[in-house]
């Protein structure tokens, strides 16, 4: 163990910690489990899933407008 030593005194840092001091309990009350933050919103969609239908719709509208004029 490292310590700061001086001819008149010695300082050392040590504490007894249990593993449970670093662990959170896995149980929750029913009231907490029903809170809004316990039910996150769905994940965002990838650009590829949005871009392909958008380009297809834009192309279809362009063809439809070209056919009208």
Phi and psi in radians as a Rosetta constraint file:
Dihedral C 1 N 2 CA 2 C 2 CIRCULARHARMONIC -1.444 0.35
Dihedral N 2 CA 2 C 2 N 3 CIRCULARHARMONIC 2.609 0.35
Dihedral C 2 N 3 CA 3 C 3 CIRCULARHARMONIC -2.610 0.35
Dihedral N 3 CA 3 C 3 N 4 CIRCULARHARMONIC 2.657 0.35
Dihedral C 3 N 4 CA 4 C 4 CIRCULARHARMONIC -1.619 0.35
Dihedral N 4 CA 4 C 4 N 5 CIRCULARHARMONIC 2.101 0.35
Dihedral C 4 N 5 CA 5 C 5 CIRCULARHARMONIC -1.948 0.35
Dihedral N 5 CA 5 C 5 N 6 CIRCULARHARMONIC 2.592 0.35
Dihedral C 5 N 6 CA 6 C 6 CIRCULARHARMONIC -2.552 0.35
Dihedral N 6 CA 6 C 6 N 7 CIRCULARHARMONIC 2.646 0.35
Dihedral C 6 N 7 CA 7 C 7 CIRCULARHARMONIC -0.987 0.35
Dihedral N 7 CA 7 C 7 N 8 CIRCULARHARMONIC -0.503 0.35
Dihedral C 7 N 8 CA 8 C 8 CIRCULARHARMONIC -1.725 0.35
Dihedral N 8 CA 8 C 8 N 9 CIRCULARHARMONIC -0.368 0.35
Dihedral C 8 N 9 CA 9 C 9 CIRCULARHARMONIC -2.666 0.35
Dihedral N 9 CA 9 C 9 N 10 CIRCULARHARMONIC 2.882 0.35
Dihedral C 9 N 10 CA 10 C 10 CIRCULARHARMONIC -2.332 0.35
Dihedral N 10 CA 10 C 10 N 11 CIRCULARHARMONIC 2.282 0.35
Dihedral C 10 N 11 CA 11 C 11 CIRCULARHARMONIC -2.007 0.35
Dihedral N 11 CA 11 C 11 N 12 CIRCULARHARMONIC 2.312 0.35
Dihedral C 11 N 12 CA 12 C 12 CIRCULARHARMONIC -2.455 0.35
Dihedral N 12 CA 12 C 12 N 13 CIRCULARHARMONIC 2.536 0.35
Dihedral C 12 N 13 CA 13 C 13 CIRCULARHARMONIC -1.931 0.35
Dihedral N 13 CA 13 C 13 N 14 CIRCULARHARMONIC 2.055 0.35
Dihedral C 13 N 14 CA 14 C 14 CIRCULARHARMONIC -2.709 0.35
Dihedral N 14 CA 14 C 14 N 15 CIRCULARHARMONIC 2.433 0.35
Dihedral C 14 N 15 CA 15 C 15 CIRCULARHARMONIC -2.508 0.35
Dihedral N 15 CA 15 C 15 N 16 CIRCULARHARMONIC 2.564 0.35
Dihedral C 15 N 16 CA 16 C 16 CIRCULARHARMONIC -1.570 0.35
Dihedral N 16 CA 16 C 16 N 17 CIRCULARHARMONIC 2.008 0.35
Dihedral C 16 N 17 CA 17 C 17 CIRCULARHARMONIC -2.023 0.35
Dihedral N 17 CA 17 C 17 N 18 CIRCULARHARMONIC 2.496 0.35
Dihedral C 17 N 18 CA 18 C 18 CIRCULARHARMONIC -1.709 0.35
Dihedral N 18 CA 18 C 18 N 19 CIRCULARHARMONIC 2.737 0.35
Dihedral C 18 N 19 CA 19 C 19 CIRCULARHARMONIC -1.078 0.35
Dihedral N 19 CA 19 C 19 N 20 CIRCULARHARMONIC -0.566 0.35
Dihedral C 19 N 20 CA 20 C 20 CIRCULARHARMONIC -1.161 0.35
Dihedral N 20 CA 20 C 20 N 21 CIRCULARHARMONIC -0.312 0.35
Dihedral C 20 N 21 CA 21 C 21 CIRCULARHARMONIC -1.171 0.35
Dihedral N 21 CA 21 C 21 N 22 CIRCULARHARMONIC -0.381 0.35
Dihedral C 21 N 22 CA 22 C 22 CIRCULARHARMONIC -1.839 0.35
Dihedral N 22 CA 22 C 22 N 23 CIRCULARHARMONIC 0.036 0.35
Dihedral C 22 N 23 CA 23 C 23 CIRCULARHARMONIC -1.920 0.35
Dihedral N 23 CA 23 C 23 N 24 CIRCULARHARMONIC 2.469 0.35
Dihedral C 23 N 24 CA 24 C 24 CIRCULARHARMONIC -1.694 0.35
Dihedral N 24 CA 24 C 24 N 25 CIRCULARHARMONIC 2.582 0.35
Dihedral C 24 N 25 CA 25 C 25 CIRCULARHARMONIC -1.174 0.35
Dihedral N 25 CA 25 C 25 N 26 CIRCULARHARMONIC 2.437 0.35
Dihedral C 25 N 26 CA 26 C 26 CIRCULARHARMONIC -1.506 0.35
Dihedral N 26 CA 26 C 26 N 27 CIRCULARHARMONIC -0.108 0.35
Dihedral C 26 N 27 CA 27 C 27 CIRCULARHARMONIC -1.702 0.35
Dihedral N 27 CA 27 C 27 N 28 CIRCULARHARMONIC 2.523 0.35
Dihedral C 27 N 28 CA 28 C 28 CIRCULARHARMONIC -2.288 0.35
Dihedral N 28 CA 28 C 28 N 29 CIRCULARHARMONIC 2.766 0.35
Dihedral C 28 N 29 CA 29 C 29 CIRCULARHARMONIC -1.298 0.35
Dihedral N 29 CA 29 C 29 N 30 CIRCULARHARMONIC 2.769 0.35
Dihedral C 29 N 30 CA 30 C 30 CIRCULARHARMONIC -1.116 0.35
Dihedral N 30 CA 30 C 30 N 31 CIRCULARHARMONIC -0.603 0.35
Dihedral C 30 N 31 CA 31 C 31 CIRCULARHARMONIC -1.099 0.35
Dihedral N 31 CA 31 C 31 N 32 CIRCULARHARMONIC -0.716 0.35
Dihedral C 31 N 32 CA 32 C 32 CIRCULARHARMONIC -1.228 0.35
Dihedral N 32 CA 32 C 32 N 33 CIRCULARHARMONIC -0.642 0.35
Dihedral C 32 N 33 CA 33 C 33 CIRCULARHARMONIC -1.238 0.35
Dihedral N 33 CA 33 C 33 N 34 CIRCULARHARMONIC -0.295 0.35
Dihedral C 33 N 34 CA 34 C 34 CIRCULARHARMONIC -1.621 0.35
Dihedral N 34 CA 34 C 34 N 35 CIRCULARHARMONIC -0.002 0.35
Dihedral C 34 N 35 CA 35 C 35 CIRCULARHARMONIC -1.167 0.35
Dihedral N 35 CA 35 C 35 N 36 CIRCULARHARMONIC 2.776 0.35
Dihedral C 35 N 36 CA 36 C 36 CIRCULARHARMONIC -1.046 0.35
Dihedral N 36 CA 36 C 36 N 37 CIRCULARHARMONIC -0.688 0.35
Dihedral C 36 N 37 CA 37 C 37 CIRCULARHARMONIC -1.268 0.35
Dihedral N 37 CA 37 C 37 N 38 CIRCULARHARMONIC -0.175 0.35
Dihedral C 37 N 38 CA 38 C 38 CIRCULARHARMONIC -1.426 0.35
Dihedral N 38 CA 38 C 38 N 39 CIRCULARHARMONIC -0.196 0.35
Dihedral C 38 N 39 CA 39 C 39 CIRCULARHARMONIC -2.176 0.35
Dihedral N 39 CA 39 C 39 N 40 CIRCULARHARMONIC 1.454 0.35
Dihedral C 39 N 40 CA 40 C 40 CIRCULARHARMONIC -1.179 0.35
Dihedral N 40 CA 40 C 40 N 41 CIRCULARHARMONIC 2.805 0.35
Dihedral C 40 N 41 CA 41 C 41 CIRCULARHARMONIC -1.229 0.35
Dihedral N 41 CA 41 C 41 N 42 CIRCULARHARMONIC 2.747 0.35
Dihedral C 41 N 42 CA 42 C 42 CIRCULARHARMONIC -1.106 0.35
Dihedral N 42 CA 42 C 42 N 43 CIRCULARHARMONIC 2.746 0.35
Dihedral C 42 N 43 CA 43 C 43 CIRCULARHARMONIC -1.160 0.35
Dihedral N 43 CA 43 C 43 N 44 CIRCULARHARMONIC 2.708 0.35
Dihedral C 43 N 44 CA 44 C 44 CIRCULARHARMONIC -1.211 0.35
Dihedral N 44 CA 44 C 44 N 45 CIRCULARHARMONIC 2.665 0.35
Dihedral C 44 N 45 CA 45 C 45 CIRCULARHARMONIC -1.490 0.35
Dihedral N 45 CA 45 C 45 N 46 CIRCULARHARMONIC 2.667 0.35
Dihedral C 45 N 46 CA 46 C 46 CIRCULARHARMONIC -1.300 0.35
Dihedral N 46 CA 46 C 46 N 47 CIRCULARHARMONIC 2.656 0.35
Dihedral C 46 N 47 CA 47 C 47 CIRCULARHARMONIC -1.045 0.35
Dihedral N 47 CA 47 C 47 N 48 CIRCULARHARMONIC -0.605 0.35
Dihedral C 47 N 48 CA 48 C 48 CIRCULARHARMONIC -1.088 0.35
Dihedral N 48 CA 48 C 48 N 49 CIRCULARHARMONIC -0.610 0.35
Dihedral C 48 N 49 CA 49 C 49 CIRCULARHARMONIC -1.267 0.35
Dihedral N 49 CA 49 C 49 N 50 CIRCULARHARMONIC -0.386 0.35
Dihedral C 49 N 50 CA 50 C 50 CIRCULARHARMONIC -1.681 0.35
Dihedral N 50 CA 50 C 50 N 51 CIRCULARHARMONIC -0.650 0.35
Dihedral C 50 N 51 CA 51 C 51 CIRCULARHARMONIC -1.189 0.35
Dihedral N 51 CA 51 C 51 N 52 CIRCULARHARMONIC -0.754 0.35
Dihedral C 51 N 52 CA 52 C 52 CIRCULARHARMONIC -1.089 0.35
Dihedral N 52 CA 52 C 52 N 53 CIRCULARHARMONIC -0.857 0.35
Dihedral C 52 N 53 CA 53 C 53 CIRCULARHARMONIC -1.127 0.35
Dihedral N 53 CA 53 C 53 N 54 CIRCULARHARMONIC -0.590 0.35
Dihedral C 53 N 54 CA 54 C 54 CIRCULARHARMONIC -1.173 0.35
Dihedral N 54 CA 54 C 54 N 55 CIRCULARHARMONIC -0.753 0.35
Dihedral C 54 N 55 CA 55 C 55 CIRCULARHARMONIC -1.167 0.35
Dihedral N 55 CA 55 C 55 N 56 CIRCULARHARMONIC -0.690 0.35
Dihedral C 55 N 56 CA 56 C 56 CIRCULARHARMONIC -1.094 0.35
Dihedral N 56 CA 56 C 56 N 57 CIRCULARHARMONIC -0.770 0.35
Dihedral C 56 N 57 CA 57 C 57 CIRCULARHARMONIC -1.140 0.35
Dihedral N 57 CA 57 C 57 N 58 CIRCULARHARMONIC -0.700 0.35
Dihedral C 57 N 58 CA 58 C 58 CIRCULARHARMONIC -1.137 0.35
Dihedral N 58 CA 58 C 58 N 59 CIRCULARHARMONIC -0.710 0.35
Dihedral C 58 N 59 CA 59 C 59 CIRCULARHARMONIC -1.151 0.35
Dihedral N 59 CA 59 C 59 N 60 CIRCULARHARMONIC -0.708 0.35
Dihedral C 59 N 60 CA 60 C 60 CIRCULARHARMONIC -1.130 0.35
Dihedral N 60 CA 60 C 60 N 61 CIRCULARHARMONIC -0.698 0.35
Dihedral C 60 N 61 CA 61 C 61 CIRCULARHARMONIC -1.166 0.35
Dihedral N 61 CA 61 C 61 N 62 CIRCULARHARMONIC -0.662 0.35
Dihedral C 61 N 62 CA 62 C 62 CIRCULARHARMONIC -1.111 0.35
Dihedral N 62 CA 62 C 62 N 63 CIRCULARHARMONIC -0.770 0.35
Dihedral C 62 N 63 CA 63 C 63 CIRCULARHARMONIC -1.109 0.35
Dihedral N 63 CA 63 C 63 N 64 CIRCULARHARMONIC -0.730 0.35
Dihedral C 63 N 64 CA 64 C 64 CIRCULARHARMONIC -1.159 0.35
Dihedral N 64 CA 64 C 64 N 65 CIRCULARHARMONIC -0.729 0.35
Dihedral C 64 N 65 CA 65 C 65 CIRCULARHARMONIC -1.195 0.35
Dihedral N 65 CA 65 C 65 N 66 CIRCULARHARMONIC -0.646 0.35
Dihedral C 65 N 66 CA 66 C 66 CIRCULARHARMONIC -1.158 0.35
Dihedral N 66 CA 66 C 66 N 67 CIRCULARHARMONIC -0.595 0.35
Dihedral C 66 N 67 CA 67 C 67 CIRCULARHARMONIC -1.243 0.35
Dihedral N 67 CA 67 C 67 N 68 CIRCULARHARMONIC -0.540 0.35
Dihedral C 67 N 68 CA 68 C 68 CIRCULARHARMONIC -1.323 0.35
Dihedral N 68 CA 68 C 68 N 69 CIRCULARHARMONIC -0.484 0.35
